[in-house]
Amino acid sequence: MDAVKIDIFSIVGQKDCTLPEDGDKVFNALQRVLKENKKVLISFKNVEKLTTAFLNNAIGKLYKEFDEEKIKQSLSVEEISDSGKVRLKRVVTNAKNYFKNPDKMRESIKEILGEDDGE
């Protein structure tokens, strides 16, 4: 089965992929294809700047909707820079950890930041 190609540059409309809102557009496209049980090839051709904020919304949120195995088997990427690969790996690792146990992660973050619930 051929993969559906998602061209990030075409969706975002510019070479800088930095805004979470643009990540949401990519997420919606990826979500539609994954719900149809199709494979996805994500192309980063012509993308020069990637932030974790963009990647969190574009790809990280998929781990809330789909299990890790489905994502692993269904998604592939091409033409991503080395620094983009590092950011993407960080986003995926954090998303997997977060969505496995979101309450525990929120508690850990509160603890790290020294926040309490007013007790």
Backbone as a ProteinNet text record, in pm:
[ID]
protein_1_A
[PRIMARY]
MDAVKIDIFSIVGQKDCTLPEDGDKVFNALQRVLKENKKVLISFKNVEKLTTAFLNNAIGKLYKEFDEEKIKQSLSVEEISDSGKVRLKRVVTNAKNYFKNPDKMRESIKEILGEDDGE
[TERTIARY]
84.7	0	88.6	60.6	133.9	92.4	189	161	102.6	19.8	-30.7	77.6	116.2	221.2	159.5	208.7	167.6	286.5	268.6	373.7	356.3	444.6	435.9	438.2	530.4	543	412	345.8	218.5	108.9	106.4	2.9	27.6	151.8	185.3	195.4	246.6	255.7	380.2	475.7	601.4	709.9	835.2	949.1	972.1	910.8	926.9	806	830.1	724	747.5	694	722.1	597.2	483.3	362.1	281.8	236.1	150.4	25.8	-28.3	-149.8	-123.8	-4.9	30.9	47.8	100.3	110.1	-27.1	-126.7	-264	-315.5	-281	-323.4	-264.3	-137.7	-71.3	-132.3	-155.1	-217.3	-350.5	-432.8	-563.4	-549.3	-453.1	-429.6	-381.4	-287.7	-235.4	-343.4	-422.2	-528.8	-628.4	-667.8	-762.8	-710.1	-584	-525.2	-511.5	-465.4	-448.9	-582.7	-688.1	-820.8	-870.5	-817.5	-852.4	-760.8	-676.9	-582.7	-487.4	-442.9	-346.7	-210.7	-106.3	29	49.9	137.9	162.7	312.3	348.3	484.4	480.8	549.6	552.5	677.3	656.2	768.3	795.8	922.4	966.7	1044.7	1025.3	1094.4	1060.8	1162.4	1152.7	1128.6	1121	1106.2	1246.5	1266.2	1398.3	1405	1291.2	1290.6	1177.6	1212.3	1114.8	1129.8	1019.3	1025.6	953.2	986.3	916	769.5	739.2	599	516.6	571.6	505.2	492.9	603.3	604.9	516	508.6	418.8	275.5	231.6	94.3	75.5	175.5	163.4	170.6	266.1	292.6	274.4	317.7	307.3	165.1	68.7	-72.4	-128.5	-63.3	-110.1	-108.9	-16.5	-3.8	-121.2	-199.4	-322.1	-432.8	-431.9	-539	-512.7	-385.5	-349.9	-243.6	-241.4	-139.6	-3.7	98.7	235.7	266.6	221.3	250.3	189.7	67.2	2.3	81.1	123.3	198.9	332.2	398.1	529	519.1	413.6	397.2	341	273.8	202.5	274.8	361.6	426.6	571.1	610.5	751.9	776.4	901.3	935.3	1045.8	1050	1157.2	1198.4	1321.4	1376.2	1365.9	1397.3	1400.4	1546.8	1577.7	1715.5	1759.3	1889.4	1941.6	1890.2	1886.6	1835.8	1685.9	1614.3	1472.3	1449.8	1537.4	1527.9	1543.5	1638.4	1661.4	1536.7	1479.9	1358.9	1241.8	1225.7	1116.3	1129.8	1249.4	1271.4	1235.8	1275.9	1245.9	1094.3	1026.6	881.2	812	854.2	792.3	813.8	935.1	965.2	879.3	873.1	793.5	644.6	594.9	452.4	417.8	502.8	476.2	471.2	566.6	569.3	447.9	414.4	302.4	170.1	141.6	10.7	-4.8	105.7	94.8	32.7	67.2	16.1	13.9	-84	-86.1	-98	-174.3	-189	-55.4	17.5	147	243.9	240.5	328	293.5	163.7	123.8	170.1	158.3	204.1	354.4	429.1	574.4	612.6	543.1	571.6	542.5	429.7	396.7	504.9	550.2	651.9	782.1	820.8	943.5	933.6	817.4	797.4	767	750.9	726.2	583.9	492.6	352.7	279.9	181.4	95.2	-49.8	-139.8	-282.7	-344.1	-265.5	-315.9	-331.5	-261.8	-273.2	-184.4
-118.8	0	124.2	215.7	341.2	430.9	507.9	602	731.1	794.3	927.1	1025.9	1112.3	1209	1337.3	1379	1505.2	1600.3	1705.8	1803.7	1919.5	1924.4	2023.9	2166.2	2190.7	2323.6	2367.8	2277.4	2311.1	2344.6	2272.7	2295.8	2428.1	2450.1	2569.3	2693.2	2674.9	2786.1	2871.4	2822.8	2895.6	2800.5	2846.9	2761.6	2751.7	2842.2	2841.2	2775.5	2662	2588.9	2606.7	2715.6	2753.9	2767.2	2790.8	2820.7	2695.4	2685.5	2573	2563.3	2678	2677.4	2609.9	2630.2	2562.3	2412.3	2378.7	2237.5	2172.3	2246.3	2193.7	2158.9	2240.2	2211.9	2079.9	2058.4	1933.7	1816.6	1835.2	1730.8	1686.8	1782.4	1748.5	1665.1	1699.7	1623.2	1481.4	1470.9	1339.4	1253.6	1314.3	1243.7	1183.7	1261.5	1211.8	1086.2	1090.6	977.9	856.1	877.8	765.8	701.2	780.6	724.7	637	660.8	577.6	455.7	435.8	324.2	319.8	436.8	446.3	485.4	452.9	494.2	638.4	709.3	850	874	944.2	991.7	1143.1	1189.9	1332.6	1392.1	1485.1	1549.6	1686.7	1706.2	1835.1	1913.9	1878.5	1947.7	2097.5	2179.1	2325.8	2385.1	2303.6	2354.7	2384.2	2506.8	2547.9	2562.9	2587.7	2609.5	2528.3	2451.1	2368.7	2394.8	2414.9	2429.1	2312.8	2289.7	2184.9	2222.2	2350.9	2393.1	2347.7	2365.4	2319.9	2167.5	2098.5	1952.2	1889.6	1952.5	1901.3	1894.3	2001	2005.1	1920.6	1916.5	1842.3	1691.6	1647.1	1503.5	1452.8	1530	1485.5	1451.8	1532.6	1509.3	1379.4	1324.2	1196.8	1086.2	1097	993.8	995.2	1100.3	1103.1	1025.6	1030.7	971.6	827.5	793.9	663.8	597.6	462.5	395.1	402.3	384.7	400.9	309	186.4	89.7	133.2	182.5	229.4	344.8	438.4	552.8	505.9	419	368.4	298.5	221.7	148	233.1	341.9	419.4	544.9	600.7	727.8	708.4	782.8	794.6	939	980.6	1118.5	1118.5	1227	1244.4	1390.8	1411.4	1544.3	1635	1577.4	1655.5	1679.5	1798.2	1832.7	1752.6	1747.1	1676.4	1738.7	1871.3	1936.4	1910.1	1901.5	1867.5	1727.4	1634.5	1496	1492.3	1571	1576.3	1628.7	1737.8	1794.6	1696.9	1633.1	1538	1421.2	1370.4	1259.4	1302	1423.7	1475.2	1487.9	1540.7	1558.3	1422.5	1325.4	1192.7	1127.7	1134.5	1076.3	1140.3	1272.4	1343.4	1312.2	1305.5	1276.7	1136	1039.9	902.3	895.8	959.9	960.6	1031.6	1145.3	1223.5	1149.3	1098.9	1039.2	899.4	839.1	713.6	738.8	853.1	885.7	1037.4	1104.5	1251.2	1309	1243.6	1296.5	1295.7	1186.6	1176.5	1280.8	1302.8	1402.6	1543.3	1573.5	1705.1	1724.2	1620.9	1629.2	1651.3	1580.2	1596.3	1738	1792.3	1928.7	2028	2010.3	2098	2091	1969.6	1950	2019.7	2004	2066.5	2218.6	2271.2	2416.2	2471.4	2381.8	2425.8	2474.7	2429.8	2469.2	2369.4	2420	2330.6	2369.1	2293.9	2317.5	2404.5	2491.1	2582.6	2519.1	2408.6	2337.7	2400.6
0	0	0	-88.7	-95	21.1	66.8	176	119	199	166.1	206.5	113.3	142	196.3	311.7	374	361.5	284.5	260.8	359.6	457.3	563.9	507.1	413.2	354.3	289.2	219.7	153.5	254.1	364.5	465.1	538.2	577.6	656.4	567.8	446.9	353.5	367	445.2	461	509.2	502.8	538.5	688.9	766.2	911.5	977.3	1038.9	1109.2	1258.3	1309.8	1447.7	1534.1	1472.2	1548.9	1583.1	1707.8	1745.3	1657	1616	1533.4	1398.8	1343	1219.1	1243.7	1360.6	1398.8	1404.4	1450.4	1455.9	1316.3	1217.5	1079.3	1031.5	1061.8	1023.1	1099.4	1229.5	1311.1	1250.4	1211	1153.1	1027.1	943.7	821.2	854	947	986.3	1051.5	1137.9	1208	1109.2	1008.4	907.6	837.9	798.4	726	817.1	940.2	1033.4	1068.6	1079.8	1108.6	994.4	874.2	758.3	748.3	850.4	856	737.2	696.1	587.1	643	568.5	604.4	558.7	631	602.6	587.4	481.3	463.3	483.2	586.6	618.1	554.7	462.6	394.1	454.9	491.4	544.2	438.7	312.4	202.9	208	193	194.3	332.9	435.9	572.3	626	668	716.8	868.1	930.6	1075.8	1137.5	1241	1313.1	1461.7	1529.6	1675.2	1741	1866.6	1940	1961.3	1970.7	1985.6	1864.9	1746.8	1624.3	1624.2	1652.1	1647.6	1754.6	1872	1976.3	1925.1	1860.1	1811.6	1686.3	1600.4	1475.2	1497.1	1577.2	1589.3	1731.7	1830.1	1969.1	2010.4	1965.8	2003	1945.4	1844.2	1788.3	1893.6	1989.3	2093	2190.7	2188.6	2267.9	2196.6	2064.4	1983	1941	1921.4	1864.8	1951	1950.2	2029.9	1958.7	2038.4	1990.6	1872.7	1878.6	1772.4	1639.2	1642	1519.1	1457.8	1542.2	1492.8	1433.8	1506.5	1463	1326.9	1306.7	1182.3	1069	1102.1	1000.7	953.8	1036.7	1002.5	960	860.1	824.8	781.8	790.7	754.7	650.3	573	475.8	471.7	429.7	407	529	645	768.3	805.2	851.1	887.8	1009.9	1032.3	1149.4	1278.6	1284.1	1405.6	1420.2	1308.2	1311.4	1365.1	1327.1	1377.6	1529.7	1579.3	1724.5	1794.7	1742.4	1803.1	1795.2	1681.3	1664	1761.5	1777.2	1871	2013.9	2050.9	2185.6	2205.4	2104.6	2111.5	2124.7	2046.6	2050.8	2187.4	2237.8	2369.6	2478.3	2477.3	2578	2564.5	2441.3	2419.4	2468.2	2437.2	2481.1	2633.3	2698.7	2845.5	2902.5	2845.9	2897.2	2882.2	2763.7	2740.3	2801	2845.6	2919.9	3056.4	3116.8	3249.6	3269.4	3207.9	3213.4	3354.2	3442.8	3578.7	3652.8	3638.4	3704	3648.4	3518.1	3457	3506.9	3517	3567.3	3710.6	3791.2	3930.3	3937.3	3851.7	3849.6	3809.6	3711.8	3667.1	3778.5	3847.4	3960	4066.9	4095.1	4196.8	4157.6	4032.8	3984.1	3992.5	3959.2	3960.2	4099.1	4197	4332.3	4354.6	4271.6	4284.5	4374.1	4445.3	4522.7	4495	4551	4528	4636.4	4697.1	4798.7	4934.6	4955.5	5084.2	5187.3
[MASK]
+++++++++++++++++++++++++++++++++++++++++++++++++++++++++++++++++++++++++++++++++++++++++++++++++++++++++++++++++++++++

